[in-house]
């Protein structure tokens, strides 16, 4: 079953010095609603608008985590309520 | 234009998700908020012209809300 999700947030840790490339790679992606560079524990935050669960896993595993310089991701799923 | 953006991840006391969420609606600098499943219960997007306004909003308004248990703030940087 493919569930529709309202939004998802993905927090990224990048390899040192790769922040900008990863930022640019993410900003040019169609499924991405906004990208922000961050101070602190995580380096980047991405908001994905209305993915379904299949698109989300595709984006995460097939796209985001394949970007060179991505070290770690954490996904937060928004829910209706 | 200079702009400061932050995301605040929140854990609420059990059963307080709804009231914290309604309270967020009344905070001017909160441009959007979402309920989450997992480690955090809510995420709010906060936007201001200056960073000090962002800090004031997070410290004096969001973190003072009844029902908030813990917050973690992600501050936007310029690349």
Backbone of each chain as nested JSON, in Angstrom:
{
  "chains": [
    {"id": "A", "residues": [
      {"number": 1, "name": "UNK", "atoms": {"N": [0.844, -1.193, 0.0], "CA": [0.0, 0.0, 0.0], "C": [0.882, 1.247, 0.0]}},
      {"number": 2, "name": "UNK", "atoms": {"N": [0.509, 2.207, -0.809], "CA": [1.287, 3.438, -0.854], "C": [0.525, 4.514, -0.095]}},
      {"number": 3, "name": "UNK", "atoms": {"N": [1.064, 4.934, 1.02], "CA": [0.392, 5.946, 1.823], "C": [0.873, 7.323, 1.408]}},
      {"number": 4, "name": "UNK", "atoms": {"N": [-0.019, 8.28, 1.474], "CA": [0.345, 9.647, 1.168], "C": [0.709, 10.363, 2.46]}},
      {"number": 5, "name": "UNK", "atoms": {"N": [1.821, 11.06, 2.452], "CA": [2.234, 11.775, 3.656], "C": [2.205, 13.261, 3.381]}},
      {"number": 6, "name": "UNK", "atoms": {"N": [1.846, 14.06, 4.359], "CA": [1.779, 15.492, 4.101], "C": [3.153, 16.092, 3.809]}},
      {"number": 7, "name": "UNK", "atoms": {"N": [4.116, 15.865, 4.636], "CA": [5.464, 16.388, 4.4], "C": [6.472, 15.517, 5.135]}},
      {"number": 8, "name": "UNK", "atoms": {"N": [7.711, 15.668, 4.747], "CA": [8.777, 14.998, 5.488], "C": [9.957, 15.952, 5.574]}},
      {"number": 9, "name": "UNK", "atoms": {"N": [10.698, 15.843, 6.655], "CA": [11.915, 16.631, 6.832], "C": [13.088, 15.672, 6.861]}},
      {"number": 10, "name": "UNK", "atoms": {"N": [14.162, 16.03, 6.198], "CA": [15.362, 15.207, 6.266], "C": [16.513, 16.082, 6.752]}},
      {"number": 11, "name": "UNK", "atoms": {"N": [17.143, 15.639, 7.828], "CA": [18.309, 16.341, 8.373], "C": [19.556, 15.627, 7.867]}},
      {"number": 12, "name": "UNK", "atoms": {"N": [20.535, 16.404, 7.435], "CA": [21.745, 15.829, 6.842], "C": [22.989, 16.2, 7.616]}},
      {"number": 13, "name": "UNK", "atoms": {"N": [23.877, 15.224, 7.751], "CA": [25.249, 15.538, 8.145], "C": [26.087, 15.283, 6.903]}},
      {"number": 14, "name": "UNK", "atoms": {"N": [26.96, 16.207, 6.573], "CA": [27.771, 16.027, 5.368], "C": [29.232, 15.807, 5.767]}},
      {"number": 15, "name": "UNK", "atoms": {"N": [29.99, 15.304, 4.82], "CA": [31.436, 15.197, 5.036], "C": [31.986, 16.618, 5.083]}},
      {"number": 16, "name": "UNK", "atoms": {"N": [32.986, 16.862, 5.914], "CA": [33.537, 18.208, 5.99], "C": [33.894, 18.732, 4.594]}},
      {"number": 17, "name": "UNK", "atoms": {"N": [33.594, 19.992, 4.373], "CA": [33.837, 20.716, 3.108], "C": [32.872, 20.349, 1.963]}},
      {"number": 18, "name": "UNK", "atoms": {"N": [31.944, 19.433, 2.198], "CA": [31.012, 19.066, 1.124], "C": [29.656, 19.748, 1.267]}},
      {"number": 19, "name": "UNK", "atoms": {"N": [29.517, 20.62, 2.259], "CA": [28.217, 21.244, 2.545], "C": [27.614, 21.913, 1.299]}},
      {"number": 20, "name": "UNK", "atoms": {"N": [28.448, 22.713, 0.635], "CA": [27.916, 23.49, -0.481], "C": [27.457, 22.608, -1.65]}},
      {"number": 21, "name": "UNK", "atoms": {"N": [28.276, 21.592, -1.993], "CA": [27.894, 20.708, -3.108], "C": [26.604, 19.975, -2.791]}},
      {"number": 22, "name": "UNK", "atoms": {"N": [26.506, 19.481, -1.559], "CA": [25.303, 18.74, -1.185], "C": [24.107, 19.688, -1.203]}},
      {"number": 23, "name": "UNK", "atoms": {"N": [24.314, 20.895, -0.688], "CA": [23.255, 21.908, -0.684], "C": [22.765, 22.162, -2.114]}},
      {"number": 24, "name": "UNK", "atoms": {"N": [23.704, 22.333, -3.038], "CA": [23.33, 22.615, -4.427], "C": [22.627, 21.425, -5.072]}},
      {"number": 25, "name": "UNK", "atoms": {"N": [23.128, 20.23, -4.788], "CA": [22.506, 19.029, -5.354], "C": [21.071, 18.889, -4.854]}},
      {"number": 26, "name": "UNK", "atoms": {"N": [20.859, 19.2, -3.578], "CA": [19.516, 19.065, -3.012], "C": [18.593, 20.16, -3.539]}},
      {"number": 27, "name": "UNK", "atoms": {"N": [19.12, 21.395, -3.654], "CA": [18.249, 22.504, -4.093], "C": [17.746, 22.307, -5.505]}},
      {"number": 28, "name": "UNK", "atoms": {"N": [18.532, 21.611, -6.323], "CA": [18.116, 21.467, -7.716], "C": [17.134, 20.308, -7.875]}},
      {"number": 29, "name": "UNK", "atoms": {"N": [16.815, 19.627, -6.789], "CA": [15.931, 18.477, -6.909], "C": [14.472, 18.869, -6.851]}},
      {"number": 30, "name": "UNK", "atoms": {"N": [13.708, 18.303, -7.785], "CA": [12.307, 18.668, -7.975], "C": [11.408, 18.394, -6.749]}},
      {"number": 31, "name": "UNK", "atoms": {"N": [11.689, 17.297, -6.057], "CA": [10.834, 16.929, -4.919], "C": [11.079, 17.765, -3.668]}},
      {"number": 32, "name": "UNK", "atoms": {"N": [12.069, 18.64, -3.715], "CA": [12.47, 19.37, -2.516], "C": [11.769, 20.736, -2.429]}},
      {"number": 33, "name": "UNK", "atoms": {"N": [11.064, 20.978, -1.335], "CA": [10.337, 22.237, -1.172], "C": [11.237, 23.345, -0.628]}},
      {"number": 34, "name": "UNK", "atoms": {"N": [12.111, 23.018, 0.304], "CA": [13.084, 24.0, 0.784], "C": [14.331, 23.315, 1.345]}},
      {"number": 35, "name": "UNK", "atoms": {"N": [15.454, 24.002, 1.242], "CA": [16.729, 23.497, 1.785], "C": [17.348, 24.608, 2.612]}},
      {"number": 36, "name": "UNK", "atoms": {"N": [17.856, 24.28, 3.778], "CA": [18.552, 25.272, 4.599], "C": [19.858, 24.69, 5.106]}},
      {"number": 37, "name": "UNK", "atoms": {"N": [20.894, 25.497, 5.069], "CA": [22.132, 25.128, 5.746], "C": [21.914, 25.445, 7.215]}},
      {"number": 38, "name": "UNK", "atoms": {"N": [22.548, 24.687, 8.101], "CA": [22.306, 24.865, 9.536], "C": [23.603, 25.019, 10.308]}},
      {"number": 39, "name": "UNK", "atoms": {"N": [23.475, 25.627, 11.481], "CA": [24.565, 25.607, 12.451], "C": [24.258, 24.492, 13.44]}},
      {"number": 40, "name": "UNK", "atoms": {"N": [25.253, 23.794, 13.9], "CA": [25.013, 22.823, 14.969], "C": [25.237, 21.393, 14.536]}},
      {"number": 41, "name": "UNK", "atoms": {"N": [24.469, 20.527, 15.15], "CA": [24.656, 19.084, 14.983], "C": [24.472, 18.626, 13.531]}},
      {"number": 42, "name": "UNK", "atoms": {"N": [23.459, 19.191, 12.876], "CA": [23.216, 18.838, 11.484], "C": [23.671, 19.967, 10.574]}},
      {"number": 43, "name": "UNK", "atoms": {"N": [23.992, 19.624, 9.333], "CA": [24.505, 20.622, 8.403], "C": [23.442, 21.171, 7.462]}},
      {"number": 44, "name": "UNK", "atoms": {"N": [22.463, 20.329, 7.128], "CA": [21.429, 20.767, 6.182], "C": [20.066, 20.217, 6.587]}},
      {"number": 45, "name": "UNK", "atoms": {"N": [19.029, 20.964, 6.238], "CA": [17.662, 20.506, 6.457], "C": [16.9, 20.649, 5.148]}},
      {"number": 46, "name": "UNK", "atoms": {"N": [16.142, 19.62, 4.826], "CA": [15.353, 19.619, 3.598], "C": [13.907, 19.33, 3.95]}},
      {"number": 47, "name": "UNK", "atoms": {"N": [12.978, 20.05, 3.304], "CA": [11.56, 19.714, 3.464], "C": [11.048, 19.175, 2.142]}},
      {"number": 48, "name": "UNK", "atoms": {"N": [10.413, 18.027, 2.207], "CA": [9.857, 17.403, 1.004], "C": [8.346, 17.506, 1.103]}},
      {"number": 49, "name": "UNK", "atoms": {"N": [7.734, 18.032, 0.049], "CA": [6.294, 18.237, 0.076], "C": [5.549, 17.038, -0.476]}},
      {"number": 50, "name": "UNK", "atoms": {"N": [4.527, 16.637, 0.254], "CA": [3.593, 15.591, -0.168], "C": [4.191, 14.379, -0.868]}},
      {"number": 51, "name": "UNK", "atoms": {"N": [5.137, 13.72, -0.268], "CA": [5.613, 12.499, -0.912], "C": [4.684, 11.348, -0.538]}},
      {"number": 52, "name": "UNK", "atoms": {"N": [4.626, 10.304, -1.343], "CA": [4.008, 9.095, -0.816], "C": [5.156, 8.243, -0.3]}},
      {"number": 53, "name": "UNK", "atoms": {"N": [4.832, 7.165, 0.406], "CA": [5.898, 6.453, 1.101], "C": [6.924, 5.876, 0.125]}},
      {"number": 54, "name": "UNK", "atoms": {"N": [6.454, 5.514, -1.088], "CA": [7.364, 4.935, -2.066], "C": [8.311, 6.0, -2.626]}},
      {"number": 55, "name": "UNK", "atoms": {"N": [7.727, 7.163, -2.928], "CA": [8.57, 8.256, -3.426], "C": [9.594, 8.658, -2.378]}},
      {"number": 56, "name": "UNK", "atoms": {"N": [9.151, 8.673, -1.116], "CA": [10.044, 9.083, -0.045], "C": [11.212, 8.115, 0.089]}},
      {"number": 57, "name": "UNK", "atoms": {"N": [10.931, 6.813, 0.087], "CA": [12.058, 5.886, 0.205], "C": [12.947, 5.96, -1.024]}},
      {"number": 58, "name": "UNK", "atoms": {"N": [12.334, 6.198, -2.192], "CA": [13.116, 6.364, -3.417], "C": [14.036, 7.572, -3.326]}},
      {"number": 59, "name": "UNK", "atoms": {"N": [13.472, 8.684, -2.853], "CA": [14.268, 9.905, -2.718], "C": [15.415, 9.708, -1.737]}},
      {"number": 60, "name": "UNK", "atoms": {"N": [15.076, 9.088, -0.6], "CA": [16.083, 8.924, 0.442], "C": [17.198, 7.987, 0.034]}},
      {"number": 61, "name": "UNK", "atoms": {"N": [16.783, 6.785, -0.379], "CA": [17.808, 5.768, -0.659], "C": [18.414, 5.945, -2.034]}},
      {"number": 62, "name": "UNK", "atoms": {"N": [17.551, 6.251, -3.029], "CA": [18.033, 6.333, -4.4], "C": [18.719, 7.648, -4.71]}},
      {"number": 63, "name": "UNK", "atoms": {"N": [18.263, 8.726, -4.082], "CA": [18.772, 10.035, -4.476], "C": [19.624, 10.681, -3.382]}},
      {"number": 64, "name": "UNK", "atoms": {"N": [18.986, 11.044, -2.276], "CA": [19.693, 11.84, -1.269], "C": [20.931, 11.142, -0.711]}},
      {"number": 65, "name": "UNK", "atoms": {"N": [20.761, 9.887, -0.358], "CA": [21.874, 9.21, 0.288], "C": [22.972, 8.805, -0.702]}},
      {"number": 66, "name": "UNK", "atoms": {"N": [22.678, 8.984, -2.005], "CA": [23.691, 8.707, -3.032], "C": [24.526, 9.939, -3.348]}},
      {"number": 67, "name": "UNK", "atoms": {"N": [24.098, 11.092, -2.867], "CA": [24.834, 12.313, -3.178], "C": [26.197, 12.242, -2.503]}},
      {"number": 68, "name": "UNK", "atoms": {"N": [27.216, 12.528, -3.283], "CA": [28.557, 12.445, -2.716], "C": [28.734, 13.505, -1.634]}},
      {"number": 69, "name": "UNK", "atoms": {"N": [29.227, 13.078, -0.488], "CA": [29.432, 14.017, 0.605], "C": [28.383, 13.888, 1.699]}},
      {"number": 70, "name": "UNK", "atoms": {"N": [27.305, 13.113, 1.442], "CA": [26.304, 12.892, 2.486], "C": [26.816, 11.812, 3.425]}},
      {"number": 71, "name": "UNK", "atoms": {"N": [26.882, 12.149, 4.709], "CA": [27.436, 11.203, 5.673], "C": [26.324, 10.491, 6.434]}},
      {"number": 72, "name": "UNK", "atoms": {"N": [25.291, 11.247, 6.792], "CA": [24.231, 10.687, 7.633], "C": [22.942, 11.456, 7.392]}},
      {"number": 73, "name": "UNK", "atoms": {"N": [21.813, 10.75, 7.436], "CA": [20.534, 11.462, 7.33], "C": [19.608, 11.017, 8.456]}},
      {"number": 74, "name": "UNK", "atoms": {"N": [18.721, 11.912, 8.831], "CA": [17.662, 11.56, 9.776], "C": [16.355, 12.096, 9.215]}},
      {"number": 75, "name": "UNK", "atoms": {"N": [15.345, 11.237, 9.13], "CA": [14.081, 11.639, 8.519], "C": [13.001, 11.819, 9.572]}},
      {"number": 76, "name": "UNK", "atoms": {"N": [12.272, 12.921, 9.471], "CA": [11.152, 13.192, 10.365], "C": [9.906, 13.235, 9.5]}},
      {"number": 77, "name": "UNK", "atoms": {"N": [8.932, 12.414, 9.822], "CA": [7.726, 12.343, 9.005], "C": [6.614, 13.149, 9.67]}},
      {"number": 78, "name": "UNK", "atoms": {"N": [6.059, 14.095, 8.92], "CA": [4.928, 14.859, 9.447], "C": [3.663, 14.043, 9.242]}},
      {"number": 79, "name": "UNK", "atoms": {"N": [2.717, 14.199, 10.165], "CA": [1.468, 13.445, 10.066], "C": [0.294, 14.409, 10.107]}},
      {"number": 80, "name": "UNK", "atoms": {"N": [-0.825, 13.96, 9.594], "CA": [-2.054, 14.759, 9.656], "C": [-2.591, 14.663, 11.075]}},
      {"number": 81, "name": "UNK", "atoms": {"N": [-3.198, 15.727, 11.523], "CA": [-3.822, 15.617, 12.852], "C": [-4.186, 16.977, 13.383]}}
    ]},
    {"id": "B", "residues": [
      {"number": 1, "name": "UNK", "atoms": {"N": [17.613, 40.45, 0.702], "CA": [17.132, 40.807, 2.036], "C": [17.671, 39.813, 3.058]}},
      {"number": 2, "name": "UNK", "atoms": {"N": [18.107, 40.339, 4.165], "CA": [18.603, 39.475, 5.236], "C": [17.403, 38.824, 5.932]}},
      {"number": 3, "name": "UNK", "atoms": {"N": [17.569, 37.548, 6.274], "CA": [16.457, 36.844, 6.887], "C": [17.014, 35.757, 7.792]}},
      {"number": 4, "name": "UNK", "atoms": {"N": [16.393, 35.561, 8.917], "CA": [16.826, 34.493, 9.825], "C": [15.736, 33.434, 9.889]}},
      {"number": 5, "name": "UNK", "atoms": {"N": [16.154, 32.183, 9.698], "CA": [15.194, 31.081, 9.72], "C": [15.661, 30.033, 10.711]}},
      {"number": 6, "name": "UNK", "atoms": {"N": [14.743, 29.514, 11.48], "CA": [15.074, 28.435, 12.402], "C": [13.966, 27.397, 12.392]}},
      {"number": 7, "name": "UNK", "atoms": {"N": [14.336, 26.181, 12.765], "CA": [13.339, 25.129, 12.94], "C": [13.448, 24.66, 14.38]}},
      {"number": 8, "name": "UNK", "atoms": {"N": [12.317, 24.567, 15.047], "CA": [12.329, 24.132, 16.439], "C": [11.641, 22.774, 16.533]}},
      {"number": 9, "name": "UNK", "atoms": {"N": [12.404, 21.791, 16.973], "CA": [11.853, 20.451, 17.193], "C": [11.375, 20.401, 18.638]}},
      {"number": 10, "name": "UNK", "atoms": {"N": [10.179, 19.916, 18.858], "CA": [9.615, 19.926, 20.206], "C": [9.112, 18.575, 20.642]}},
      {"number": 11, "name": "UNK", "atoms": {"N": [9.332, 18.295, 21.917], "CA": [8.686, 17.16, 22.556], "C": [7.701, 17.772, 23.529]}},
      {"number": 12, "name": "UNK", "atoms": {"N": [6.479, 17.286, 23.533], "CA": [5.49, 17.841, 24.46], "C": [5.238, 16.844, 25.579]}},
      {"number": 13, "name": "UNK", "atoms": {"N": [4.605, 17.341, 26.649], "CA": [4.177, 16.421, 27.698], "C": [3.055, 15.574, 27.113]}},
      {"number": 14, "name": "UNK", "atoms": {"N": [2.926, 14.336, 27.582], "CA": [1.905, 13.465, 26.997], "C": [0.528, 14.128, 27.017]}},
      {"number": 15, "name": "UNK", "atoms": {"N": [-0.163, 14.065, 25.897], "CA": [-1.512, 14.613, 25.802], "C": [-1.565, 16.103, 25.521]}},
      {"number": 16, "name": "UNK", "atoms": {"N": [-0.415, 16.772, 25.461], "CA": [-0.405, 18.23, 25.276], "C": [-0.116, 18.645, 23.83]}},
      {"number": 17, "name": "UNK", "atoms": {"N": [0.003, 17.685, 22.939], "CA": [0.356, 17.993, 21.545], "C": [-0.603, 19.011, 20.942]}},
      {"number": 18, "name": "UNK", "atoms": {"N": [-1.911, 18.777, 21.164], "CA": [-2.934, 19.633, 20.574], "C": [-2.869, 21.055, 21.086]}},
      {"number": 19, "name": "UNK", "atoms": {"N": [-2.701, 21.218, 22.417], "CA": [-2.704, 22.574, 22.969], "C": [-1.44, 23.327, 22.575]}},
      {"number": 20, "name": "UNK", "atoms": {"N": [-0.31, 22.629, 22.51], "CA": [0.929, 23.29, 22.094], "C": [0.787, 23.728, 20.636]}},
      {"number": 21, "name": "UNK", "atoms": {"N": [0.194, 22.874, 19.856], "CA": [0.009, 23.175, 18.445], "C": [-0.879, 24.409, 18.244]}},
      {"number": 22, "name": "UNK", "atoms": {"N": [-1.979, 24.483, 18.997], "CA": [-2.859, 25.653, 18.871], "C": [-2.134, 26.91, 19.314]}},
      {"number": 23, "name": "UNK", "atoms": {"N": [-1.314, 26.788, 20.373], "CA": [-0.595, 27.951, 20.865], "C": [0.412, 28.45, 19.819]}},
      {"number": 24, "name": "UNK", "atoms": {"N": [0.993, 27.535, 19.069], "CA": [1.973, 27.921, 18.035], "C": [1.319, 28.787, 16.961]}},
      {"number": 25, "name": "UNK", "atoms": {"N": [0.031, 28.531, 16.71], "CA": [-0.704, 29.288, 15.697], "C": [-0.727, 30.78, 16.022]}},
      {"number": 26, "name": "UNK", "atoms": {"N": [-0.663, 31.094, 17.32], "CA": [-0.765, 32.503, 17.738], "C": [0.581, 33.2, 17.845]}},
      {"number": 27, "name": "UNK", "atoms": {"N": [1.651, 32.512, 17.509], "CA": [2.964, 33.156, 17.574], "C": [3.303, 33.699, 16.184]}},
      {"number": 28, "name": "UNK", "atoms": {"N": [3.483, 35.02, 16.133], "CA": [3.657, 35.692, 14.842], "C": [4.786, 35.143, 13.979]}},
      {"number": 29, "name": "UNK", "atoms": {"N": [5.941, 34.882, 14.6], "CA": [7.1, 34.487, 13.799], "C": [7.066, 33.024, 13.357]}},
      {"number": 30, "name": "UNK", "atoms": {"N": [6.114, 32.259, 13.891], "CA": [5.983, 30.856, 13.459], "C": [5.236, 30.853, 12.121]}},
      {"number": 31, "name": "UNK", "atoms": {"N": [5.958, 30.521, 11.058], "CA": [5.332, 30.578, 9.732], "C": [4.61, 29.278, 9.38]}},
      {"number": 32, "name": "UNK", "atoms": {"N": [4.986, 28.197, 10.032], "CA": [4.332, 26.921, 9.779], "C": [4.71, 25.934, 10.874]}},
      {"number": 33, "name": "UNK", "atoms": {"N": [3.904, 24.911, 11.047], "CA": [4.262, 23.868, 12.019], "C": [3.638, 22.555, 11.592]}},
      {"number": 34, "name": "UNK", "atoms": {"N": [4.257, 21.476, 11.992], "CA": [3.816, 20.142, 11.587], "C": [3.879, 19.211, 12.789]}},
      {"number": 35, "name": "UNK", "atoms": {"N": [2.963, 18.27, 12.835], "CA": [3.014, 17.245, 13.861], "C": [3.881, 16.111, 13.317]}},
      {"number": 36, "name": "UNK", "atoms": {"N": [4.672, 15.498, 14.171], "CA": [5.582, 14.436, 13.719], "C": [5.334, 13.148, 14.491]}},
      {"number": 37, "name": "UNK", "atoms": {"N": [5.74, 12.063, 13.903], "CA": [5.803, 10.8, 14.632], "C": [7.269, 10.485, 14.838]}},
      {"number": 38, "name": "UNK", "atoms": {"N": [7.596, 9.927, 15.965], "CA": [8.987, 9.542, 16.197], "C": [9.564, 10.242, 17.403]}},
      {"number": 39, "name": "UNK", "atoms": {"N": [10.831, 10.577, 17.278], "CA": [11.583, 11.144, 18.4], "C": [11.013, 12.493, 18.883]}},
      {"number": 40, "name": "UNK", "atoms": {"N": [10.474, 13.287, 17.945], "CA": [9.889, 14.585, 18.304], "C": [8.413, 14.595, 17.961]}},
      {"number": 41, "name": "UNK", "atoms": {"N": [7.651, 15.476, 18.632], "CA": [6.208, 15.527, 18.409], "C": [5.796, 16.626, 17.436]}},
      {"number": 42, "name": "UNK", "atoms": {"N": [6.544, 17.717, 17.442], "CA": [6.186, 18.845, 16.588], "C": [7.439, 19.487, 16.029]}},
      {"number": 43, "name": "UNK", "atoms": {"N": [7.289, 20.12, 14.866], "CA": [8.369, 20.947, 14.335], "C": [7.743, 22.273, 13.905]}},
      {"number": 44, "name": "UNK", "atoms": {"N": [8.382, 23.373, 14.263], "CA": [7.878, 24.685, 13.873], "C": [8.939, 25.396, 13.052]}},
      {"number": 45, "name": "UNK", "atoms": {"N": [8.482, 26.126, 12.034], "CA": [9.392, 26.928, 11.216], "C": [9.238, 28.366, 11.689]}},
      {"number": 46, "name": "UNK", "atoms": {"N": [10.341, 28.972, 12.077], "CA": [10.309, 30.324, 12.62], "C": [11.12, 31.217, 11.691]}},
      {"number": 47, "name": "UNK", "atoms": {"N": [10.561, 32.377, 11.359], "CA": [11.254, 33.263, 10.43], "C": [11.182, 34.704, 10.921]}},
      {"number": 48, "name": "UNK", "atoms": {"N": [12.305, 35.396, 10.866], "CA": [12.348, 36.794, 11.293], "C": [13.329, 37.551, 10.414]}},
      {"number": 49, "name": "UNK", "atoms": {"N": [13.302, 38.879, 10.508], "CA": [14.251, 39.686, 9.738], "C": [15.634, 39.624, 10.362]}},
      {"number": 50, "name": "UNK", "atoms": {"N": [15.67, 39.545, 11.668], "CA": [16.952, 39.558, 12.382], "C": [17.058, 38.355, 13.292]}},
      {"number": 51, "name": "UNK", "atoms": {"N": [18.298, 37.936, 13.533], "CA": [18.494, 36.745, 14.347], "C": [18.042, 36.923, 15.803]}},
      {"number": 52, "name": "UNK", "atoms": {"N": [18.204, 38.163, 16.339], "CA": [17.807, 38.359, 17.74], "C": [16.299, 38.17, 17.929]}},
      {"number": 53, "name": "UNK", "atoms": {"N": [15.515, 38.482, 16.884], "CA": [14.062, 38.304, 16.981], "C": [13.721, 36.818, 17.03]}},
      {"number": 54, "name": "UNK", "atoms": {"N": [14.507, 36.055, 16.274], "CA": [14.324, 34.603, 16.245], "C": [14.614, 34.03, 17.636]}},
      {"number": 55, "name": "UNK", "atoms": {"N": [15.725, 34.459, 18.198], "CA": [16.119, 34.0, 19.541], "C": [15.035, 34.368, 20.549]}},
      {"number": 56, "name": "UNK", "atoms": {"N": [14.567, 35.619, 20.486], "CA": [13.552, 36.065, 21.442], "C": [12.287, 35.211, 21.311]}},
      {"number": 57, "name": "UNK", "atoms": {"N": [11.872, 34.967, 20.091], "CA": [10.66, 34.181, 19.875], "C": [10.809, 32.767, 20.432]}},
      {"number": 58, "name": "UNK", "atoms": {"N": [11.961, 32.156, 20.174], "CA": [12.165, 30.775, 20.609], "C": [12.27, 30.697, 22.14]}},
      {"number": 59, "name": "UNK", "atoms": {"N": [13.062, 31.597, 22.711], "CA": [13.296, 31.541, 24.16], "C": [12.082, 32.035, 24.948]}},
      {"number": 60, "name": "UNK", "atoms": {"N": [11.504, 33.154, 24.513], "CA": [10.445, 33.761, 25.326], "C": [9.05, 33.27, 24.975]}},
      {"number": 61, "name": "UNK", "atoms": {"N": [8.846, 32.853, 23.75], "CA": [7.49, 32.444, 23.393], "C": [7.348, 30.921, 23.292]}},
      {"number": 62, "name": "UNK", "atoms": {"N": [8.14, 30.292, 22.422], "CA": [7.952, 28.851, 22.206], "C": [8.305, 28.045, 23.463]}},
      {"number": 63, "name": "UNK", "atoms": {"N": [9.495, 28.305, 24.01], "CA": [9.931, 27.484, 25.14], "C": [9.136, 27.743, 26.427]}},
      {"number": 64, "name": "UNK", "atoms": {"N": [8.339, 28.827, 26.433], "CA": [7.539, 29.134, 27.628], "C": [6.141, 28.513, 27.536]}},
      {"number": 65, "name": "UNK", "atoms": {"N": [5.819, 27.904, 26.428], "CA": [4.461, 27.375, 26.28], "C": [4.206, 26.252, 27.276]}},
      {"number": 66, "name": "UNK", "atoms": {"N": [3.052, 26.284, 27.922], "CA": [2.741, 25.18, 28.822], "C": [2.6, 23.901, 27.984]}},
      {"number": 67, "name": "UNK", "atoms": {"N": [3.112, 22.824, 28.485], "CA": [2.989, 21.569, 27.74], "C": [4.248, 21.197, 26.98]}},
      {"number": 68, "name": "UNK", "atoms": {"N": [5.193, 22.153, 26.878], "CA": [6.464, 21.847, 26.212], "C": [7.367, 21.109, 27.188]}},
      {"number": 69, "name": "UNK", "atoms": {"N": [7.947, 20.039, 26.741], "CA": [8.859, 19.294, 27.608], "C": [10.305, 19.564, 27.236]}},
      {"number": 70, "name": "UNK", "atoms": {"N": [10.572, 19.577, 25.936], "CA": [11.95, 19.716, 25.474], "C": [11.943, 20.324, 24.078]}},
      {"number": 71, "name": "UNK", "atoms": {"N": [12.931, 21.148, 23.771], "CA": [13.036, 21.662, 22.404], "C": [14.467, 21.513, 21.912]}},
      {"number": 72, "name": "UNK", "atoms": {"N": [14.59, 21.457, 20.612], "CA": [15.908, 21.434, 20.0], "C": [15.821, 22.381, 18.805]}},
      {"number": 73, "name": "UNK", "atoms": {"N": [16.706, 23.348, 18.765], "CA": [16.6, 24.376, 17.731], "C": [17.656, 24.185, 16.654]}},
      {"number": 74, "name": "UNK", "atoms": {"N": [17.22, 24.261, 15.403], "CA": [18.13, 24.192, 14.265], "C": [18.131, 25.576, 13.639]}},
      {"number": 75, "name": "UNK", "atoms": {"N": [19.278, 26.22, 13.624], "CA": [19.347, 27.588, 13.111], "C": [19.93, 27.589, 11.704]}},
      {"number": 76, "name": "UNK", "atoms": {"N": [19.236, 28.28, 10.822], "CA": [19.67, 28.357, 9.437], "C": [20.942, 29.193, 9.298]}},
      {"number": 77, "name": "UNK", "atoms": {"N": [21.855, 28.717, 8.461], "CA": [23.119, 29.413, 8.237], "C": [23.157, 29.861, 6.784]}},
      {"number": 78, "name": "UNK", "atoms": {"N": [24.049, 30.781, 6.47], "CA": [24.204, 31.171, 5.062], "C": [25.403, 30.459, 4.489]}},
      {"number": 79, "name": "UNK", "atoms": {"N": [25.24, 29.944, 3.272], "CA": [26.361, 29.23, 2.638], "C": [27.015, 30.135, 1.617]}}
    ]}
  ]
}
